[in-house]
């Protein structure tokens, strides 16, 4: 992105680098938006209806290094213009909060109508799943995100590119420990996983919002959950 003097130049360069084609279908976007010294990972999943089950398939993974948050916001906006995502989830820490604010408040992104589709997540916080008898049902956000991936993997409802060895490396080396009854996940080699976490939770919450309509949940299996 160096040398882009204007917003139009940066937009044109992003469009050229991504080489996107307009798509039809149901798509979900997730992003782990790092600081300047951390990579940003953005993933795009497509929902596919098979005869025996519904799956989500990763069709795009984008890694950005040393990219400032205005360009990250521009990238997510560009992806949404091509995919019209049903839901977009990003981490709300670091650059994430600034990106969410730009996308939701700047006039140049108003036409995307991201309110309600774009969600920022605090990995250390709690997520409200439902309200029953006036009481909120809540779970720790990062643990719940991880359980969504675990359940989907167990039921073979999520598909990753077979030739993307970095995804395989991160998922097979990601570990956790228990500390005072809480799950603490290993850090460092997990940026793709965090992006997937955000996409899966955005999908789950969008499904839960469809009151009165048929929804598909990727909630984990009750017995023998797999932690990734």
PyMOL commands that place a pseudoatom at each C-alpha (Angstrom):
pseudoatom trace, name=CA, resn=UNK, resi=1, chain=A, elem=C, hetatm=0, pos=[0.000, 0.000, 0.000]
pseudoatom trace, name=CA, resn=UNK, resi=2, chain=A, elem=C, hetatm=0, pos=[3.065, 2.275, 0.047]
pseudoatom trace, name=CA, resn=UNK, resi=3, chain=A, elem=C, hetatm=0, pos=[2.933, 5.132, -2.396]
pseudoatom trace, name=CA, resn=UNK, resi=4, chain=A, elem=C, hetatm=0, pos=[-0.861, 5.470, -2.415]
pseudoatom trace, name=CA, resn=UNK, resi=5, chain=A, elem=C, hetatm=0, pos=[-1.326, 9.221, -2.100]
pseudoatom trace, name=CA, resn=UNK, resi=6, chain=A, elem=C, hetatm=0, pos=[-5.114, 9.265, -2.253]
pseudoatom trace, name=CA, resn=UNK, resi=7, chain=A, elem=C, hetatm=0, pos=[-7.998, 7.109, -1.099]
pseudoatom trace, name=CA, resn=UNK, resi=8, chain=A, elem=C, hetatm=0, pos=[-8.865, 6.346, -4.718]
pseudoatom trace, name=CA, resn=UNK, resi=9, chain=A, elem=C, hetatm=0, pos=[-5.353, 5.037, -5.348]
pseudoatom trace, name=CA, resn=UNK, resi=10, chain=A, elem=C, hetatm=0, pos=[-5.437, 2.769, -2.313]
pseudoatom trace, name=CA, resn=UNK, resi=11, chain=A, elem=C, hetatm=0, pos=[-8.885, 1.477, -3.289]
pseudoatom trace, name=CA, resn=UNK, resi=12, chain=A, elem=C, hetatm=0, pos=[-7.716, 0.711, -6.831]
pseudoatom trace, name=CA, resn=UNK, resi=13, chain=A, elem=C, hetatm=0, pos=[-4.600, -1.055, -5.576]
pseudoatom trace, name=CA, resn=UNK, resi=14, chain=A, elem=C, hetatm=0, pos=[-6.590, -3.177, -3.122]
pseudoatom trace, name=CA, resn=UNK, resi=15, chain=A, elem=C, hetatm=0, pos=[-9.035, -4.102, -5.851]
pseudoatom trace, name=CA, resn=UNK, resi=16, chain=A, elem=C, hetatm=0, pos=[-6.168, -5.110, -8.129]
pseudoatom trace, name=CA, resn=UNK, resi=17, chain=A, elem=C, hetatm=0, pos=[-4.378, -7.133, -5.424]
pseudoatom trace, name=CA, resn=UNK, resi=18, chain=A, elem=C, hetatm=0, pos=[-7.505, -8.990, -4.307]
pseudoatom trace, name=CA, resn=UNK, resi=19, chain=A, elem=C, hetatm=0, pos=[-8.651, -9.680, -7.886]
pseudoatom trace, name=CA, resn=UNK, resi=20, chain=A, elem=C, hetatm=0, pos=[-12.234, -10.293, -6.738]
pseudoatom trace, name=CA, resn=UNK, resi=21, chain=A, elem=C, hetatm=0, pos=[-15.278, -11.271, -8.752]
pseudoatom trace, name=CA, resn=UNK, resi=22, chain=A, elem=C, hetatm=0, pos=[-18.877, -10.445, -7.732]
pseudoatom trace, name=CA, resn=UNK, resi=23, chain=A, elem=C, hetatm=0, pos=[-20.386, -13.444, -5.930]
pseudoatom trace, name=CA, resn=UNK, resi=24, chain=A, elem=C, hetatm=0, pos=[-23.872, -14.660, -5.116]
pseudoatom trace, name=CA, resn=UNK, resi=25, chain=A, elem=C, hetatm=0, pos=[-24.764, -16.718, -2.071]
pseudoatom trace, name=CA, resn=UNK, resi=26, chain=A, elem=C, hetatm=0, pos=[-24.507, -16.439, 1.702]
pseudoatom trace, name=CA, resn=UNK, resi=27, chain=A, elem=C, hetatm=0, pos=[-21.113, -15.325, 3.017]
pseudoatom trace, name=CA, resn=UNK, resi=28, chain=A, elem=C, hetatm=0, pos=[-19.558, -14.672, 6.428]
pseudoatom trace, name=CA, resn=UNK, resi=29, chain=A, elem=C, hetatm=0, pos=[-16.456, -12.581, 7.084]
pseudoatom trace, name=CA, resn=UNK, resi=30, chain=A, elem=C, hetatm=0, pos=[-14.199, -12.776, 10.133]
pseudoatom trace, name=CA, resn=UNK, resi=31, chain=A, elem=C, hetatm=0, pos=[-11.156, -10.717, 11.017]
pseudoatom trace, name=CA, resn=UNK, resi=32, chain=A, elem=C, hetatm=0, pos=[-8.361, -10.655, 13.556]
pseudoatom trace, name=CA, resn=UNK, resi=33, chain=A, elem=C, hetatm=0, pos=[-7.133, -7.101, 13.128]
pseudoatom trace, name=CA, resn=UNK, resi=34, chain=A, elem=C, hetatm=0, pos=[-3.647, -6.746, 14.504]
pseudoatom trace, name=CA, resn=UNK, resi=35, chain=A, elem=C, hetatm=0, pos=[-1.491, -3.802, 15.430]
pseudoatom trace, name=CA, resn=UNK, resi=36, chain=A, elem=C, hetatm=0, pos=[1.192, -2.617, 13.046]
pseudoatom trace, name=CA, resn=UNK, resi=37, chain=A, elem=C, hetatm=0, pos=[3.615, -5.264, 14.326]
pseudoatom trace, name=CA, resn=UNK, resi=38, chain=A, elem=C, hetatm=0, pos=[1.014, -8.045, 14.235]
pseudoatom trace, name=CA, resn=UNK, resi=39, chain=A, elem=C, hetatm=0, pos=[-0.506, -9.520, 11.084]
pseudoatom trace, name=CA, resn=UNK, resi=40, chain=A, elem=C, hetatm=0, pos=[-4.132, -8.997, 10.208]
pseudoatom trace, name=CA, resn=UNK, resi=41, chain=A, elem=C, hetatm=0, pos=[-6.013, -12.093, 9.090]
pseudoatom trace, name=CA, resn=UNK, resi=42, chain=A, elem=C, hetatm=0, pos=[-9.353, -11.839, 7.293]
pseudoatom trace, name=CA, resn=UNK, resi=43, chain=A, elem=C, hetatm=0, pos=[-11.319, -14.907, 6.214]
pseudoatom trace, name=CA, resn=UNK, resi=44, chain=A, elem=C, hetatm=0, pos=[-14.416, -15.342, 4.056]
pseudoatom trace, name=CA, resn=UNK, resi=45, chain=A, elem=C, hetatm=0, pos=[-16.715, -18.354, 4.376]
pseudoatom trace, name=CA, resn=UNK, resi=46, chain=A, elem=C, hetatm=0, pos=[-19.474, -19.390, 2.001]
pseudoatom trace, name=CA, resn=UNK, resi=47, chain=A, elem=C, hetatm=0, pos=[-22.525, -21.244, 3.254]
pseudoatom trace, name=CA, resn=UNK, resi=48, chain=A, elem=C, hetatm=0, pos=[-23.239, -24.288, 1.100]
pseudoatom trace, name=CA, resn=UNK, resi=49, chain=A, elem=C, hetatm=0, pos=[-26.270, -26.577, 1.241]
pseudoatom trace, name=CA, resn=UNK, resi=50, chain=A, elem=C, hetatm=0, pos=[-25.321, -30.230, 0.674]
pseudoatom trace, name=CA, resn=UNK, resi=51, chain=A, elem=C, hetatm=0, pos=[-27.838, -33.079, 0.381]
pseudoatom trace, name=CA, resn=UNK, resi=52, chain=A, elem=C, hetatm=0, pos=[-26.922, -34.377, 3.831]
pseudoatom trace, name=CA, resn=UNK, resi=53, chain=A, elem=C, hetatm=0, pos=[-25.929, -31.205, 5.706]
pseudoatom trace, name=CA, resn=UNK, resi=54, chain=A, elem=C, hetatm=0, pos=[-25.176, -27.513, 5.512]
pseudoatom trace, name=CA, resn=UNK, resi=55, chain=A, elem=C, hetatm=0, pos=[-21.532, -26.487, 5.636]
pseudoatom trace, name=CA, resn=UNK, resi=56, chain=A, elem=C, hetatm=0, pos=[-19.454, -23.323, 5.685]
pseudoatom trace, name=CA, resn=UNK, resi=57, chain=A, elem=C, hetatm=0, pos=[-16.439, -23.369, 3.376]
pseudoatom trace, name=CA, resn=UNK, resi=58, chain=A, elem=C, hetatm=0, pos=[-13.500, -21.001, 3.582]
pseudoatom trace, name=CA, resn=UNK, resi=59, chain=A, elem=C, hetatm=0, pos=[-13.116, -19.493, 0.111]
pseudoatom trace, name=CA, resn=UNK, resi=60, chain=A, elem=C, hetatm=0, pos=[-10.672, -16.688, 0.866]
pseudoatom trace, name=CA, resn=UNK, resi=61, chain=A, elem=C, hetatm=0, pos=[-7.965, -15.896, 3.401]
pseudoatom trace, name=CA, resn=UNK, resi=62, chain=A, elem=C, hetatm=0, pos=[-6.243, -12.537, 3.371]
pseudoatom trace, name=CA, resn=UNK, resi=63, chain=A, elem=C, hetatm=0, pos=[-3.115, -11.754, 5.398]
pseudoatom trace, name=CA, resn=UNK, resi=64, chain=A, elem=C, hetatm=0, pos=[-1.984, -8.165, 5.816]
pseudoatom trace, name=CA, resn=UNK, resi=65, chain=A, elem=C, hetatm=0, pos=[1.263, -7.054, 7.441]
pseudoatom trace, name=CA, resn=UNK, resi=66, chain=A, elem=C, hetatm=0, pos=[2.188, -3.519, 8.580]
pseudoatom trace, name=CA, resn=UNK, resi=67, chain=A, elem=C, hetatm=0, pos=[-1.080, -2.153, 7.216]
pseudoatom trace, name=CA, resn=UNK, resi=68, chain=A, elem=C, hetatm=0, pos=[-2.749, 0.771, 9.004]
pseudoatom trace, name=CA, resn=UNK, resi=69, chain=A, elem=C, hetatm=0, pos=[-6.334, 0.501, 10.196]
pseudoatom trace, name=CA, resn=UNK, resi=70, chain=A, elem=C, hetatm=0, pos=[-7.862, 2.877, 7.576]
pseudoatom trace, name=CA, resn=UNK, resi=71, chain=A, elem=C, hetatm=0, pos=[-6.672, 0.487, 4.855]
pseudoatom trace, name=CA, resn=UNK, resi=72, chain=A, elem=C, hetatm=0, pos=[-7.950, -2.486, 6.834]
pseudoatom trace, name=CA, resn=UNK, resi=73, chain=A, elem=C, hetatm=0, pos=[-11.372, -0.837, 7.029]
pseudoatom trace, name=CA, resn=UNK, resi=74, chain=A, elem=C, hetatm=0, pos=[-11.176, -0.140, 3.309]
pseudoatom trace, name=CA, resn=UNK, resi=75, chain=A, elem=C, hetatm=0, pos=[-10.366, -3.809, 2.675]
pseudoatom trace, name=CA, resn=UNK, resi=76, chain=A, elem=C, hetatm=0, pos=[-13.324, -5.105, 4.676]
pseudoatom trace, name=CA, resn=UNK, resi=77, chain=A, elem=C, hetatm=0, pos=[-15.598, -2.638, 2.877]
pseudoatom trace, name=CA, resn=UNK, resi=78, chain=A, elem=C, hetatm=0, pos=[-14.266, -3.821, -0.487]
pseudoatom trace, name=CA, resn=UNK, resi=79, chain=A, elem=C, hetatm=0, pos=[-14.850, -7.467, 0.434]
pseudoatom trace, name=CA, resn=UNK, resi=80, chain=A, elem=C, hetatm=0, pos=[-18.394, -6.642, 1.489]
pseudoatom trace, name=CA, resn=UNK, resi=81, chain=A, elem=C, hetatm=0, pos=[-19.094, -4.864, -1.792]
pseudoatom trace, name=CA, resn=UNK, resi=82, chain=A, elem=C, hetatm=0, pos=[-18.236, -8.073, -3.643]
pseudoatom trace, name=CA, resn=UNK, resi=83, chain=A, elem=C, hetatm=0, pos=[-19.698, -10.640, -1.237]
pseudoatom trace, name=CA, resn=UNK, resi=84, chain=A, elem=C, hetatm=0, pos=[-22.477, -8.711, 0.574]
pseudoatom trace, name=CA, resn=UNK, resi=85, chain=A, elem=C, hetatm=0, pos=[-21.782, -10.688, 3.737]
pseudoatom trace, name=CA, resn=UNK, resi=86, chain=A, elem=C, hetatm=0, pos=[-24.677, -11.827, 5.904]
pseudoatom trace, name=CA, resn=UNK, resi=87, chain=A, elem=C, hetatm=0, pos=[-22.483, -11.096, 8.909]
pseudoatom trace, name=CA, resn=UNK, resi=88, chain=A, elem=C, hetatm=0, pos=[-19.032, -9.672, 9.656]
pseudoatom trace, name=CA, resn=UNK, resi=89, chain=A, elem=C, hetatm=0, pos=[-17.239, -10.293, 12.938]
pseudoatom trace, name=CA, resn=UNK, resi=90, chain=A, elem=C, hetatm=0, pos=[-13.931, -8.760, 14.046]
pseudoatom trace, name=CA, resn=UNK, resi=91, chain=A, elem=C, hetatm=0, pos=[-12.009, -8.606, 17.293]
pseudoatom trace, name=CA, resn=UNK, resi=92, chain=A, elem=C, hetatm=0, pos=[-12.689, -5.378, 19.143]
pseudoatom trace, name=CA, resn=UNK, resi=93, chain=A, elem=C, hetatm=0, pos=[-9.187, -4.914, 20.525]
pseudoatom trace, name=CA, resn=UNK, resi=94, chain=A, elem=C, hetatm=0, pos=[-6.312, -2.934, 19.088]
pseudoatom trace, name=CA, resn=UNK, resi=95, chain=A, elem=C, hetatm=0, pos=[-7.064, -1.874, 15.544]
pseudoatom trace, name=CA, resn=UNK, resi=96, chain=A, elem=C, hetatm=0, pos=[-10.425, -3.637, 15.640]
pseudoatom trace, name=CA, resn=UNK, resi=97, chain=A, elem=C, hetatm=0, pos=[-12.241, -0.932, 17.571]
pseudoatom trace, name=CA, resn=UNK, resi=98, chain=A, elem=C, hetatm=0, pos=[-10.955, 1.795, 15.244]
pseudoatom trace, name=CA, resn=UNK, resi=99, chain=A, elem=C, hetatm=0, pos=[-11.932, -0.227, 12.157]
pseudoatom trace, name=CA, resn=UNK, resi=100, chain=A, elem=C, hetatm=0, pos=[-15.445, -0.872, 13.461]
pseudoatom trace, name=CA, resn=UNK, resi=101, chain=A, elem=C, hetatm=0, pos=[-15.907, 2.821, 14.258]
pseudoatom trace, name=CA, resn=UNK, resi=102, chain=A, elem=C, hetatm=0, pos=[-14.748, 3.858, 10.777]
pseudoatom trace, name=CA, resn=UNK, resi=103, chain=A, elem=C, hetatm=0, pos=[-17.002, 1.382, 9.001]
pseudoatom trace, name=CA, resn=UNK, resi=104, chain=A, elem=C, hetatm=0, pos=[-20.061, 2.317, 11.038]
pseudoatom trace, name=CA, resn=UNK, resi=105, chain=A, elem=C, hetatm=0, pos=[-19.648, 6.088, 11.195]
pseudoatom trace, name=CA, resn=UNK, resi=106, chain=A, elem=C, hetatm=0, pos=[-17.878, 7.406, 8.098]
pseudoatom trace, name=CA, resn=UNK, resi=107, chain=A, elem=C, hetatm=0, pos=[-20.086, 8.654, 5.282]
pseudoatom trace, name=CA, resn=UNK, resi=108, chain=A, elem=C, hetatm=0, pos=[-18.099, 6.793, 2.621]
pseudoatom trace, name=CA, resn=UNK, resi=109, chain=A, elem=C, hetatm=0, pos=[-19.254, 3.467, 4.072]
pseudoatom trace, name=CA, resn=UNK, resi=110, chain=A, elem=C, hetatm=0, pos=[-22.895, 4.406, 4.721]
pseudoatom trace, name=CA, resn=UNK, resi=111, chain=A, elem=C, hetatm=0, pos=[-24.098, 2.736, 1.525]
pseudoatom trace, name=CA, resn=UNK, resi=112, chain=A, elem=C, hetatm=0, pos=[-22.955, -0.639, 2.881]
pseudoatom trace, name=CA, resn=UNK, resi=113, chain=A, elem=C, hetatm=0, pos=[-25.546, -0.448, 5.688]
pseudoatom trace, name=CA, resn=UNK, resi=114, chain=A, elem=C, hetatm=0, pos=[-23.278, -2.383, 8.041]
pseudoatom trace, name=CA, resn=UNK, resi=115, chain=A, elem=C, hetatm=0, pos=[-25.280, -1.624, 11.180]
pseudoatom trace, name=CA, resn=UNK, resi=116, chain=A, elem=C, hetatm=0, pos=[-26.530, -4.981, 12.460]
pseudoatom trace, name=CA, resn=UNK, resi=117, chain=A, elem=C, hetatm=0, pos=[-24.233, -6.962, 10.159]
pseudoatom trace, name=CA, resn=UNK, resi=118, chain=A, elem=C, hetatm=0, pos=[-20.870, -5.806, 11.525]
pseudoatom trace, name=CA, resn=UNK, resi=119, chain=A, elem=C, hetatm=0, pos=[-20.063, -6.915, 15.067]
pseudoatom trace, name=CA, resn=UNK, resi=120, chain=A, elem=C, hetatm=0, pos=[-16.986, -6.237, 17.174]
pseudoatom trace, name=CA, resn=UNK, resi=121, chain=A, elem=C, hetatm=0, pos=[-16.100, -8.809, 19.842]
pseudoatom trace, name=CA, resn=UNK, resi=122, chain=A, elem=C, hetatm=0, pos=[-14.214, -8.420, 23.101]
pseudoatom trace, name=CA, resn=UNK, resi=123, chain=A, elem=C, hetatm=0, pos=[-12.447, -11.763, 23.444]
pseudoatom trace, name=CA, resn=UNK, resi=124, chain=A, elem=C, hetatm=0, pos=[-12.118, -11.300, 27.188]
pseudoatom trace, name=CA, resn=UNK, resi=125, chain=A, elem=C, hetatm=0, pos=[-15.781, -10.432, 27.672]
pseudoatom trace, name=CA, resn=UNK, resi=126, chain=A, elem=C, hetatm=0, pos=[-19.120, -12.194, 27.765]
pseudoatom trace, name=CA, resn=UNK, resi=127, chain=A, elem=C, hetatm=0, pos=[-21.613, -12.823, 24.970]
pseudoatom trace, name=CA, resn=UNK, resi=128, chain=A, elem=C, hetatm=0, pos=[-25.372, -12.845, 25.538]
pseudoatom trace, name=CA, resn=UNK, resi=129, chain=A, elem=C, hetatm=0, pos=[-26.923, -15.842, 23.799]
pseudoatom trace, name=CA, resn=UNK, resi=130, chain=A, elem=C, hetatm=0, pos=[-30.562, -15.403, 24.772]
pseudoatom trace, name=CA, resn=UNK, resi=131, chain=A, elem=C, hetatm=0, pos=[-32.935, -13.860, 27.294]
pseudoatom trace, name=CA, resn=UNK, resi=132, chain=A, elem=C, hetatm=0, pos=[-35.194, -16.214, 29.219]
pseudoatom trace, name=CA, resn=UNK, resi=133, chain=A, elem=C, hetatm=0, pos=[-37.657, -15.108, 31.872]
pseudoatom trace, name=CA, resn=UNK, resi=134, chain=A, elem=C, hetatm=0, pos=[-36.026, -11.709, 31.850]
pseudoatom trace, name=CA, resn=UNK, resi=135, chain=A, elem=C, hetatm=0, pos=[-32.555, -13.127, 32.515]
pseudoatom trace, name=CA, resn=UNK, resi=136, chain=A, elem=C, hetatm=0, pos=[-29.659, -13.078, 30.088]
pseudoatom trace, name=CA, resn=UNK, resi=137, chain=A, elem=C, hetatm=0, pos=[-27.944, -16.336, 29.231]
pseudoatom trace, name=CA, resn=UNK, resi=138, chain=A, elem=C, hetatm=0, pos=[-24.272, -15.477, 28.786]
pseudoatom trace, name=CA, resn=UNK, resi=139, chain=A, elem=C, hetatm=0, pos=[-21.033, -17.296, 28.031]
pseudoatom trace, name=CA, resn=UNK, resi=140, chain=A, elem=C, hetatm=0, pos=[-17.389, -16.259, 27.906]
pseudoatom trace, name=CA, resn=UNK, resi=141, chain=A, elem=C, hetatm=0, pos=[-16.892, -14.997, 24.382]
pseudoatom trace, name=CA, resn=UNK, resi=142, chain=A, elem=C, hetatm=0, pos=[-13.631, -16.693, 23.400]
pseudoatom trace, name=CA, resn=UNK, resi=143, chain=A, elem=C, hetatm=0, pos=[-14.639, -20.027, 24.924]
pseudoatom trace, name=CA, resn=UNK, resi=144, chain=A, elem=C, hetatm=0, pos=[-17.987, -19.896, 23.165]
pseudoatom trace, name=CA, resn=UNK, resi=145, chain=A, elem=C, hetatm=0, pos=[-16.367, -18.993, 19.835]
pseudoatom trace, name=CA, resn=UNK, resi=146, chain=A, elem=C, hetatm=0, pos=[-14.012, -21.937, 20.200]
pseudoatom trace, name=CA, resn=UNK, resi=147, chain=A, elem=C, hetatm=0, pos=[-16.847, -24.309, 21.048]
pseudoatom trace, name=CA, resn=UNK, resi=148, chain=A, elem=C, hetatm=0, pos=[-18.619, -23.269, 17.835]
pseudoatom trace, name=CA, resn=UNK, resi=149, chain=A, elem=C, hetatm=0, pos=[-15.582, -24.272, 15.783]
pseudoatom trace, name=CA, resn=UNK, resi=150, chain=A, elem=C, hetatm=0, pos=[-15.151, -27.502, 17.755]
pseudoatom trace, name=CA, resn=UNK, resi=151, chain=A, elem=C, hetatm=0, pos=[-18.745, -28.533, 17.228]
pseudoatom trace, name=CA, resn=UNK, resi=152, chain=A, elem=C, hetatm=0, pos=[-18.601, -27.703, 13.522]
pseudoatom trace, name=CA, resn=UNK, resi=153, chain=A, elem=C, hetatm=0, pos=[-15.400, -29.732, 13.112]
pseudoatom trace, name=CA, resn=UNK, resi=154, chain=A, elem=C, hetatm=0, pos=[-16.930, -32.696, 14.906]
pseudoatom trace, name=CA, resn=UNK, resi=155, chain=A, elem=C, hetatm=0, pos=[-19.946, -32.650, 12.618]
pseudoatom trace, name=CA, resn=UNK, resi=156, chain=A, elem=C, hetatm=0, pos=[-17.843, -31.898, 9.508]
pseudoatom trace, name=CA, resn=UNK, resi=157, chain=A, elem=C, hetatm=0, pos=[-19.725, -28.656, 8.961]
pseudoatom trace, name=CA, resn=UNK, resi=158, chain=A, elem=C, hetatm=0, pos=[-16.702, -26.447, 8.318]
pseudoatom trace, name=CA, resn=UNK, resi=159, chain=A, elem=C, hetatm=0, pos=[-14.290, -26.888, 5.426]
pseudoatom trace, name=CA, resn=UNK, resi=160, chain=A, elem=C, hetatm=0, pos=[-10.808, -25.403, 5.081]
pseudoatom trace, name=CA, resn=UNK, resi=161, chain=A, elem=C, hetatm=0, pos=[-8.566, -25.332, 1.984]
pseudoatom trace, name=CA, resn=UNK, resi=162, chain=A, elem=C, hetatm=0, pos=[-6.531, -28.529, 1.879]
pseudoatom trace, name=CA, resn=UNK, resi=163, chain=A, elem=C, hetatm=0, pos=[-3.467, -26.741, 0.492]
pseudoatom trace, name=CA, resn=UNK, resi=164, chain=A, elem=C, hetatm=0, pos=[-3.312, -24.003, 3.145]
pseudoatom trace, name=CA, resn=UNK, resi=165, chain=A, elem=C, hetatm=0, pos=[-0.653, -25.446, 5.438]
pseudoatom trace, name=CA, resn=UNK, resi=166, chain=A, elem=C, hetatm=0, pos=[-0.622, -22.395, 7.708]
pseudoatom trace, name=CA, resn=UNK, resi=167, chain=A, elem=C, hetatm=0, pos=[-4.234, -23.035, 8.721]
pseudoatom trace, name=CA, resn=UNK, resi=168, chain=A, elem=C, hetatm=0, pos=[-3.399, -26.655, 9.517]
pseudoatom trace, name=CA, resn=UNK, resi=169, chain=A, elem=C, hetatm=0, pos=[-0.339, -25.615, 11.512]
pseudoatom trace, name=CA, resn=UNK, resi=170, chain=A, elem=C, hetatm=0, pos=[-2.276, -23.152, 13.655]
pseudoatom trace, name=CA, resn=UNK, resi=171, chain=A, elem=C, hetatm=0, pos=[-5.175, -25.472, 14.392]
pseudoatom trace, name=CA, resn=UNK, resi=172, chain=A, elem=C, hetatm=0, pos=[-2.965, -28.462, 15.246]
pseudoatom trace, name=CA, resn=UNK, resi=173, chain=A, elem=C, hetatm=0, pos=[-0.651, -26.525, 17.574]
pseudoatom trace, name=CA, resn=UNK, resi=174, chain=A, elem=C, hetatm=0, pos=[-3.240, -24.368, 19.369]
pseudoatom trace, name=CA, resn=UNK, resi=175, chain=A, elem=C, hetatm=0, pos=[-3.495, -25.439, 23.014]
pseudoatom trace, name=CA, resn=UNK, resi=176, chain=A, elem=C, hetatm=0, pos=[-5.155, -24.351, 26.230]
pseudoatom trace, name=CA, resn=UNK, resi=177, chain=A, elem=C, hetatm=0, pos=[-4.702, -24.615, 29.987]
pseudoatom trace, name=CA, resn=UNK, resi=178, chain=A, elem=C, hetatm=0, pos=[-7.138, -24.276, 32.865]
pseudoatom trace, name=CA, resn=UNK, resi=179, chain=A, elem=C, hetatm=0, pos=[-6.512, -21.466, 35.321]
pseudoatom trace, name=CA, resn=UNK, resi=180, chain=A, elem=C, hetatm=0, pos=[-8.914, -20.955, 38.238]
pseudoatom trace, name=CA, resn=UNK, resi=181, chain=A, elem=C, hetatm=0, pos=[-11.625, -22.729, 36.296]
pseudoatom trace, name=CA, resn=UNK, resi=182, chain=A, elem=C, hetatm=0, pos=[-11.133, -20.624, 33.173]
pseudoatom trace, name=CA, resn=UNK, resi=183, chain=A, elem=C, hetatm=0, pos=[-9.763, -21.704, 29.813]
pseudoatom trace, name=CA, resn=UNK, resi=184, chain=A, elem=C, hetatm=0, pos=[-6.577, -19.869, 28.807]
pseudoatom trace, name=CA, resn=UNK, resi=185, chain=A, elem=C, hetatm=0, pos=[-5.581, -20.349, 25.174]
pseudoatom trace, name=CA, resn=UNK, resi=186, chain=A, elem=C, hetatm=0, pos=[-2.048, -20.274, 23.818]
pseudoatom trace, name=CA, resn=UNK, resi=187, chain=A, elem=C, hetatm=0, pos=[-1.104, -17.012, 22.146]
pseudoatom trace, name=CA, resn=UNK, resi=188, chain=A, elem=C, hetatm=0, pos=[0.999, -16.040, 19.168]
pseudoatom trace, name=CA, resn=UNK, resi=189, chain=A, elem=C, hetatm=0, pos=[0.314, -18.508, 16.398]
pseudoatom trace, name=CA, resn=UNK, resi=190, chain=A, elem=C, hetatm=0, pos=[-3.454, -18.046, 16.408]
pseudoatom trace, name=CA, resn=UNK, resi=191, chain=A, elem=C, hetatm=0, pos=[-4.372, -15.102, 14.163]
pseudoatom trace, name=CA, resn=UNK, resi=192, chain=A, elem=C, hetatm=0, pos=[-6.186, -17.254, 11.602]
pseudoatom trace, name=CA, resn=UNK, resi=193, chain=A, elem=C, hetatm=0, pos=[-8.028, -19.095, 14.362]
pseudoatom trace, name=CA, resn=UNK, resi=194, chain=A, elem=C, hetatm=0, pos=[-9.166, -15.801, 15.886]
pseudoatom trace, name=CA, resn=UNK, resi=195, chain=A, elem=C, hetatm=0, pos=[-10.465, -14.661, 12.497]
pseudoatom trace, name=CA, resn=UNK, resi=196, chain=A, elem=C, hetatm=0, pos=[-12.380, -17.927, 12.154]
pseudoatom trace, name=CA, resn=UNK, resi=197, chain=A, elem=C, hetatm=0, pos=[-13.727, -17.485, 15.693]
pseudoatom trace, name=CA, resn=UNK, resi=198, chain=A, elem=C, hetatm=0, pos=[-15.158, -14.102, 14.737]
pseudoatom trace, name=CA, resn=UNK, resi=199, chain=A, elem=C, hetatm=0, pos=[-16.752, -15.386, 11.538]
pseudoatom trace, name=CA, resn=UNK, resi=200, chain=A, elem=C, hetatm=0, pos=[-18.374, -18.323, 13.319]
pseudoatom trace, name=CA, resn=UNK, resi=201, chain=A, elem=C, hetatm=0, pos=[-19.801, -16.186, 16.122]
pseudoatom trace, name=CA, resn=UNK, resi=202, chain=A, elem=C, hetatm=0, pos=[-21.130, -13.616, 13.638]
pseudoatom trace, name=CA, resn=UNK, resi=203, chain=A, elem=C, hetatm=0, pos=[-22.887, -16.483, 11.844]
pseudoatom trace, name=CA, resn=UNK, resi=204, chain=A, elem=C, hetatm=0, pos=[-24.265, -17.951, 15.042]
pseudoatom trace, name=CA, resn=UNK, resi=205, chain=A, elem=C, hetatm=0, pos=[-25.620, -14.618, 16.263]
pseudoatom trace, name=CA, resn=UNK, resi=206, chain=A, elem=C, hetatm=0, pos=[-27.196, -13.855, 12.897]
pseudoatom trace, name=CA, resn=UNK, resi=207, chain=A, elem=C, hetatm=0, pos=[-28.977, -17.204, 13.039]
pseudoatom trace, name=CA, resn=UNK, resi=208, chain=A, elem=C, hetatm=0, pos=[-30.155, -16.542, 16.584]
pseudoatom trace, name=CA, resn=UNK, resi=209, chain=A, elem=C, hetatm=0, pos=[-31.535, -13.178, 15.416]
pseudoatom trace, name=CA, resn=UNK, resi=210, chain=A, elem=C, hetatm=0, pos=[-33.802, -14.910, 12.884]
pseudoatom trace, name=CA, resn=UNK, resi=211, chain=A, elem=C, hetatm=0, pos=[-36.742, -15.162, 15.255]
pseudoatom trace, name=CA, resn=UNK, resi=212, chain=A, elem=C, hetatm=0, pos=[-39.537, -17.303, 13.885]
pseudoatom trace, name=CA, resn=UNK, resi=213, chain=A, elem=C, hetatm=0, pos=[-37.437, -18.594, 10.996]
pseudoatom trace, name=CA, resn=UNK, resi=214, chain=A, elem=C, hetatm=0, pos=[-35.580, -21.861, 10.581]
pseudoatom trace, name=CA, resn=UNK, resi=215, chain=A, elem=C, hetatm=0, pos=[-32.057, -21.479, 11.926]
pseudoatom trace, name=CA, resn=UNK, resi=216, chain=A, elem=C, hetatm=0, pos=[-28.976, -23.652, 11.811]
pseudoatom trace, name=CA, resn=UNK, resi=217, chain=A, elem=C, hetatm=0, pos=[-26.796, -23.629, 14.913]
pseudoatom trace, name=CA, resn=UNK, resi=218, chain=A, elem=C, hetatm=0, pos=[-23.154, -24.612, 15.116]
pseudoatom trace, name=CA, resn=UNK, resi=219, chain=A, elem=C, hetatm=0, pos=[-23.353, -25.048, 18.880]
pseudoatom trace, name=CA, resn=UNK, resi=220, chain=A, elem=C, hetatm=0, pos=[-21.006, -27.731, 20.188]
pseudoatom trace, name=CA, resn=UNK, resi=221, chain=A, elem=C, hetatm=0, pos=[-21.914, -31.311, 20.909]
pseudoatom trace, name=CA, resn=UNK, resi=222, chain=A, elem=C, hetatm=0, pos=[-22.888, -31.836, 24.522]
pseudoatom trace, name=CA, resn=UNK, resi=223, chain=A, elem=C, hetatm=0, pos=[-20.618, -34.833, 25.072]
pseudoatom trace, name=CA, resn=UNK, resi=224, chain=A, elem=C, hetatm=0, pos=[-16.857, -34.910, 24.710]
pseudoatom trace, name=CA, resn=UNK, resi=225, chain=A, elem=C, hetatm=0, pos=[-16.299, -31.397, 23.359]
pseudoatom trace, name=CA, resn=UNK, resi=226, chain=A, elem=C, hetatm=0, pos=[-13.093, -30.910, 21.385]
pseudoatom trace, name=CA, resn=UNK, resi=227, chain=A, elem=C, hetatm=0, pos=[-10.983, -27.883, 22.233]
pseudoatom trace, name=CA, resn=UNK, resi=228, chain=A, elem=C, hetatm=0, pos=[-8.839, -26.532, 19.417]
for i in range(1, 228): cmd.bond("trace and resi %d" % i, "trace and resi %d" % (i + 1))
show_as sticks, trace
zoom trace
